[in-house]
Amino acid sequence: MVSAEYEQDTTQGSPTLRIRSRGRAVLSNPMTNRGTAFTAEQRQALGLDGLMPTGFTTMESQTRRVYEQYRSTNTMLGKFLNLQALRDRNEILFYHLLSAHLEEMLPVIYTPTIGEAIERFSHTYNRPRGVFLSIDRPELIETSLGNYGLGADDVDLVCVTDSEGILGIGDQGIGGIQIAIGKLSVYTAAAGIHPRRVIPVVLDVGTDNLGLLSSDFYLGERHSRVRGQRYDDFVEDFVTAVKELFPRAMIHWEDIGTANAHRILHRYRDEVCSFNDDIQGTAAVVLAAILAAVDVTGIDLDDHRIVVFGAGSAGIGIAGLVRDQMLRTGASETFEEACARFWPIGIQGLYVDDDPRLLDFQKPYARTRAEVDAWDVTDPSHIGLLDVVRNVKPTILIGTSTRGGAFTRAVVEEMARNNARPIIFPLSNPTSRAEATPTDVLEWSDGRALIATGSPFGPVDHAGIRHTIAQSNNALIFPGLGLGVAACRATRITEAMIAAAAEALAGLVNAWRPGAPLLPGMSDLRLVSATVAIAVAKQATADGVAEQPLTDPIQQVYERMWQPRYPEVEVI
C-alpha cells in the first residue's frame, strides 16, 4: 500500500513500514504512530523530538498501560469508546491489546456491546471511519469508495450493511456503520487480515426508526427507508463500483433485512465473491456445533428431526446448509426428502404451504396442510412451538427468534422426554433475547441437553459436572473464511467452501467428555481462523474458483496473517 504518508506491503505478516511524513503528521496517523515506543534514533529521523515525553516505552509496557485504562472504565459502552479512541490514535497497539485479551474484549468490540454503540452512534460520533453512501446521491458511490485511498489490489474485504436488521434491535439507520467496523476488527484480530486491506461501508437508504428521525443528533438521511426498484438499483450501483475499483475483494453483506438478504445473496453470488454472514456464517458455525453434537448422540444426521424457531434469514440459512450436508453425506436422495427433516416456525406459527405470507426462500420447508390437520394442537390457525415439539418429537431445537425465554420448561422437558441427548441451541442475542439460559436448559433436561448459545454464558455446574457452554459465535467462521478467500484469491464462495469451513471447525473439538463444549472457545480464534482458512482455500481449489491455488497451505496462510507488532521502520 502506498499513501502520501507511508508505504507498506499489506500482504505480509510483518512488513517493513516506510514512512515519508514527518513531525506531528507521523503521530496523527494511527498506522504510523507508536507514541513513546519510537526510539531516540527514530524520533530524530522523523522529526519527533520534543513532541512527546523523553522516556522510551516498549509495546508490552504500552499494552499494560492501555489495558489498565480500559479496566478502569466502568460501563461496557465506555470500554467500547475507550478502545475506539485507542484505535484512532495507534492502530497497531489497539490490535496488540485486542489480540492479547480477545476473549474478554470480543463482547465489547462485537456483540453484544456493539448494539448499544450502534444505537448511540450519532450521539457518540467522533472521528469518521468507513464509507457512507447515500441513496440520494448514487452518483457519488464510485468517488466515495475511491476517496478511501486504497488501490485495486489493496482490498481483501468490503463489509457492507444497510442497517435494517441490526442484531436483535432492527433498523438503526446510519449507525450500522459500527457493525461493519466491528466485524472487520474481528477479521483482523482473529485472522490477521491487515487493517488497511478492508473497507467498512454503510448504505444509507433512510430509516423507519422514528426515534432516529426525530433526534436532532441523527446524522443520516432524514426520510423513511427506500425500498423496491430504487433500492435494488442503488445496490446494483454499489456492487458495480466495487467490482470496478476492487476486483479481488470479497463483499461481506451484514445485517441486511430479511426481505432483502436472501435475494441479494442469490442475485450476486455467481457474479462476485459474495458472502452473507447472517445467512452463511451463522449456518456454518451452527452446522459445526450440530456435527459435534450429532457425533455424541450416535444418530446419523439424516435421522434427526430439526425444529427451527425463528425461521427468517438466519434460521433458513441454517436449515439450508444442514440440508445440503445431508444431501452430500447422508441417505437423503432428493432435495425434498432433506427439506422434510425440518419444521420451521415464524411469527405466524409453523410454516404451512397454504400461507400466502411465506417468502420464496421459506416455501421449500413449509409443511403440508394435510399433515398438520391430523395434529392435536391448541390453535390450528397458529401452530406454536410446544404444539410442534409435542407432535414432531424433534431431536434438535434451534432458536433464532430473538424471543427471550421462548424455550419454556414445558418445551425443554418435552424435548428431554423423547431424547436421551436432546440438542438445544438458543442462539438469539443479546443475552436478554436468548430463547433460554443454559442453566435452565440443563436443569429441565436433567443435565442431558447438548447446548450451544449465541451469546456468551459462563460455565454451569449441574449434578457434579461443570458444563462449558459453547458459544455459536460467527467469529469462529467468518474471519477464517475471509482469510482463506484472500490467500487463494477465490473469485466466488461456493456452498462446498462454507461446508468445508464448518467441518474444519467441528474437527477442532472433542465433545465426548461430560460437560465439554461443542465448539472451540474464543481464546483460540487465531488457531481456529487459520484452520478454517486452509480448509476453505483447499475447497476453493477443488471447486475451480481459486485464482492462486495454495501449494503449501499451512505456510502460505501463516505468512498471510498480519501480526500486530511494531514493524521495522525505514525513513524515506
N, C-alpha and C positions, 0 to 999 in steps of 0.2 A: 504494500500500500504506500502511495506517495501523496503527501499533502504539502501545504506551504510551510508546515512547521516540522515535519519529521517523515522518515521513511522506515518501513519495516515489512519484512516478508511474513504475512499473517498466516501462511500455511504451515509454518514450522512450530514446534513445541516451545523452543526457547530462542527466538530470533534476536539478532542484534538490532538495537534501536539507534537509528542515525538521526540526530537532532540538528536542525538548522536554525531554529528560533533561539532567542537569547532573552535573558532577564526575566521580567515578570511574565512574559508570554510562555516561558517554559513551565512556570508554576501554575498558570491558569488553565493549562491543558491537562485533563485528567489522565491522559495516556503518557505524557512526558514528565509529569510532576511526580517526584518521590520524596518531596519535603526534606526533612533532616537526614534522609538516607543518602543524599548526594555527598560524595567525598569532597575533600578540600580541592583536589585537582579538577573535579567535575564542576564545582562551583565557580572556580576561576575561569575555566574554559567557556562556561555557559553564561557568564555574566551574572552570577547569583550571589556574589559576595555582598554581605550586608543586608540581604533580603530575607534572612532567616536567622534564628539563633546559631551560634557558632558550634554547638555540640553536634557530634555525629551520632546517629541512631541506626541500628540495624533494623531490617524488616521485622525480625522476630520481636524486638522491643517495641516497634511501632504497633505491631499486631496486638501485643498485650495491652498497650495504652488504649487503642481504639475499642478493644473488647471491654475494657473496664468502663469506658464511656458508654458503650452500648448497654452493659448490665445495669448501669446507674439510671437508665431511663425506665420509668415505671409502667407505661402503657404499651400495648402491642403496636398501636399506630405510631407512638413516639419512637419505638425501636425501628419501625419501618422508615420513618423520616430521618432518623439518625443514620441508617445505612445508606439511604438515598443521598444524603449530604456527603457522606464519605465517598461514594462512587463518583459524585460530581467533582470532587477535588483530587482524588487519587484512585483511579480505577483498578490498578494492579493490587494495591493494598486492600481494596474492597473485596476483590475475589480471593485474595490470600486469606483474609479473615473468614469469608464465607466458606471456603473450602475446608478450613480448619474446624469449623463449627456448623457444618452443613445440616446435620440432623436437627440441631437446635434452631437454626435460623430459617430453615425451609418454610416453616409455618408463618414466618414473618414476611419474607420476600414473595411468597406464593400463597396458596390457600392455607388457612382461612383469612389471614390479616389483609391480604391484597384486596379482599372485598370491601373492607372499610376504607382502604386507601382510594379505591375507585369511586366510592360514594362521596368522598371528601376531596376529590381531585381539584375541583375549581376553587375550593377554599384553601387548600394547602399548596396551590400551584407556586412553583419557584422557578427552577431552570428547565427550559423545554428539552425534551429528549424524544426522538422519534419523528415521524412524518404524519402530518394532519391533512387529510384530503377531504375536501368539501364537495358534496353532490351539487352544490350551487355554483361550483367553479370547476367543472370537469376538464376544462381546457388547461388547467394548471397541474394535472396529475403528473405528466412526464417531467415537467420543470421541477415540481416539488420533490419527486424522487431523486432527480439529478442533483438537486441542491444539498442532499445529504452528504455528497462529496465522495462517493465510492464509485469505482470503475466496474466495467463489465465482468472482470474476473475476481473482483474483491468481495463478492457477496455469496454466502452459502445459504442464508435463510432470510426470508421476509415473513415475519409473523404479523398477520392482519386480522382485525376484528371489526365488526360493525356495531358491537356493544349491545346487541339486542338480548342475548342470552347469557349475561354475565353470571357465572357461578349459579348460586341459588337466589340472586337478587334481581335478575331480569334486566330491563332496559336502563342503561346508565350513560347513554349519550357519549360525549367525547371523553369521559373519564375512563372508558375502556382501553385507552392507550396504555394504562398501567398494567393491564393483564398481558398485553403484548410485551411490554418491557420486562415484567416479572418472568414470563415464560422464557424469554431469551436469556435472562440472567441464569436460569436453571440450565439451559443448553450449555452455557459457558462453564458454570461451576461443576456440573455433573459430567459433561462430555468433552470439555476443553475446546469447544468452538470459540475461536478468537472473538472477543467482544467487538472488534472492528470488522467482522465479517457478517454482521446481522443488522437488520433494519426493522424496528417496530413501526407499525402503521395502524392508524385508526381511520375507518371510512365514516366520516361524519355525514350521516344521511338524515339528521334530525333525531328527535326523541319524542316518545309518547309519555315520558315521565314528567308529569305536571309539576312535581316538586322542583325539578331542574329548570323547567321553562319559566317558573315563577320566581327563581332565585336571581338576585342581582349579580351574584358571583359567577353564574354559569358561563362558560367560555365557548360553547359550541353553537351550531346553527340553531336559531330560535324558531323552530317550526316542528310540526309533527313529523313522525318518521315517514320517509318517502318509500313507497312500495311499487310493485308492478314493473312495467317496462322501463320506466326511468331508472329504477334501482338496478335492474338487470343490465341496462346499458352502461351504468356507472361502473359496475363490477367488471364488465367486459373491457371497458377502457382501462381499468386498473391492471387487469391481467395482461392485456396487450402491452402496456407500458413496462411492466416487469419483464416480460419476455424480451422486449426490445433492449432494455437497459441492462438487465442482469440475467442473461440466457441460461446460466447454470445454477440459478438459485431455486431452492425449494420454497414453495408458498405454503405456509402453515396457516390454515384457517382456524380461528379461535373464537369460541363463544358466539357463533353466528346463530340467529334464531332458528327454532325448529322448522318453520315453514320454508326456510331457505337453505339450511345446512346440507341436507342430503342432495338437494337439487344442484347446488353449486359444486359440491364434490363430484357428482356424476357428470356434470357439464364439462368440467375441466380436467378430470383425472387422466384422460387419454391425450390431452393436449399439452399439459405442462406437468412438471414434477410437483404434485399437489397432495396435501395431507391435511385431514381434519382431525385434530387431536381429540375433540369431544366424541367423535364417532369412532375413529380407528384407533387412537391411542388408548382411550378408555376400554374399548373392546379387547385390545391386545393384552393389557395388564390384567383384566378380569379373566380372559381366557387362560393366562398363565396360572392364576390362582385356582381356576376350575380344574386345570390339568393336574395341579399338585393335589387338590382335594379329591379328585376322582381316583387318583392313584391310591390314596388312603382307603377309600371306600371299597376298592376292588371291583367296582361296577364299571363296565365299559362306558365310555362317553355316550355312545349311541343308545344306551339303555336308560339314560337319565331323562326325567321329565322336568322341564325348566319353566318356572313362572317368572316373568319379568314384570315387576310392579313399577310403573312409571315409564311406559314404553314409548318415549319420544326419540329424539335423535340418538342420545347415548344408549338408551335401552335397546332400541332396534339395532344399533350398531354392534352391540354385544351379541345379540341374537344372530346377526348375520355372520360374524366371524366364527362363533361357535358352530353354527350350521355348516359353514364351509369346512371347518375342521372335521366335522362328522363325515362330510362327503369325501374328504381326502383320505381319511384314515379308518373310517368305520364301516359298518354294514349297510348304512343307508344308501340306496341305489339311486334315488331321484331327489331332486330339489324339494318336491312336495313332501316326500317322506321325512326329510330332515326338518322342514318347517313345522311338521306336525308334532315335533318334540317340544314345541314352545307354546305357552299360554300368556299372551301379552295383556296387560291391564293398563288403561289410561284413566283420565278423569271421568270418562263416560262408562267406566267399568271394563269388564272383559271385552276385547275386540271381537265383534261378531260380524260376519260377512255382509249382513244387510244394513249395516250402519253407514249412512251417507257421509258421516263426518270423518271417516278414515282417510288418511293421506296415502298416496301411492306407495310409499316405502313401508307402510304399515300393513297393507292389504294381504300380502302373502302369508302373514302369520295369523290372520283372523280365523276364528273357529266358525263352523257352520251353525246356522240356527237350529238345524235338526239335532245336532249333537247336544246343545245346551238345553233344548226344550225338555230333555229327559232328566235333567238335573233337579235335585231338591235345593232350591235357593230361596233366599228371603224376599228378593225383589227381581223378577225376571227381566225388568226393564233396565236394571243396573246391577249386574252380577259382580259383587265385590270380591276383595282379596280372600276373606275367610271362606266364602262360597267356593271359590276356585280351589283353595287348598283342600277343603273337605271332599270335593268331588274328584279332583285330579290326583290327589296324593302325590304331590311333586317331591322330587329328591333334591332339587336345587331351587332356592328362592333368592332372586336378585332384586334389590331396591335401588331405583334411580329416579325416585318420585319427588324428592325434596320435601316429603311429608313426614316431619318428625314424629316418631312414635307409632308409625303405621303398622309395624310388625308387633302386634299386641301379644300378650301372653297366650291368648287363645290360638293365635296363628302359629306361634313358635311351638306350643305344646302339641298342636296337630301335626306339625312337621316332624317332631320328635317321636310321636306315636307311631308313625309309619316308616321311620328310617332309623337304622342303627347309628348312622353318622350323617345327620342332615347337614346340607351345605347351605349356609345362610349368609348372604352378603348385603348388609345395609350400607350402600355405597354413597348415599347423598351427603353432601357437605354444604355449609359448615356443620360443626358438631350438632348444633341445635336442630338441624334438619335431618339428621340421621334417622333412618326408619326404626332403629332400636340401638341400644347400647350393648356392647359385648357382655357386660356384667349381667344384664337381664337375659340375653340370649343363652348364656351358659347356665344360669340358674334355671330357666324354664325348660332347657333341654337336658338337664341333669349332667351338664358338662360334656355332652357328646357332640355338640354342633361344631362344624368346621367353619371358621369365621374369617371374613376379610371386610374391612371397612373403608370408606372413602376418606374420612377424617382420621387424624392420629388419636389413638387411645393408648393409655398405659397398660401394663400387664394386669391380668385379672387372676386372682387366686381362687380356686374352686376345688373343694374336696381334696386338699393337699397337693394340687397340681397348679403350677404357675403357667398360665396361658399367655404367650406373647402374641399380640394381635397384629396380624398382617394389615398394613395399610395399602389398599389398592390405589396407589398414587401413580398418576400418569408419568410422573418424573422417572419412574422405573423403565419407561419405554421410549418416550419421545426424544430425550437427549441422545441416546444411543442410535436411534433410527436416523436422526439428523446427521450424526457423525458418520454413520455408515454410508448414507447417501452422498455426503460431501467427499468422503475418502475415495469412492469409486466413480464419482461423477455420474450418479444414476440420473437418467432422463425421465423416469417415471417411478412411481411407487406402486407395486403390484400387491394384490391380496396375499400372495405367497410370501412376500417380504414382511408383511405385517405378521403373518402366522409364524414365520421364522423368528421374529423378534420375541413373540410370546413363548415359543418353545425354548428359546435360549434362556429367557428369564426363568421359566419353570425349572429348567435344568440346574439352576443355582441353589435350589432348596432341597432339604430332606425333611418332609413333614411327618415322618413316621413317629418321631419321638413325641410322647404325650406333651401337649401344650406348645409344640413347635409351631412357628408361623408358616403360613402358606407362601409367603413372598420374602425376599431379602429385605433388610432394613435400610433406612435412608442413609445410614452411615457408610454403606457400601456402594454408593452411587457411581463412583469412578470405575470400580470394577464392573458393576452391572452395565454401565454405558458402553464400556469397551467390548464386553462380551456380546451385547446386543448388536453393536456396530459391526463386528466381524460377521455375525450370522446374517445380518441384513445385506452387507456387501457381497457375501458369497451367494446369497439367493438372487441378488440383482444380476450377478454374472450369469447364474443359471437361467434366469429369465430373459437374458439378452438385452438388458436395459442399462448395463454399466459401460460408460464410455472408456473408463480406465480400470479394467479388472485388476484386483489386487493379486500380486504374485507372492507376497509374504505378508498375509493379512495381519498377523499379530504385530509385527514390527511397523508396518505402514500405518496402522490405526494408532499405535502408541506414539509414533512420531508426529501424527496429525493433531494430537491433543495438546493444546496450549497450556503451559504451566504458569500459574500466577506468581512469578518471581521477577524481581527487577532484572532486566536483561543487561548484557554488555552495552555500553553507550559509546557511540562514535560521534564526535562533534564535527559537523560539516558546515 
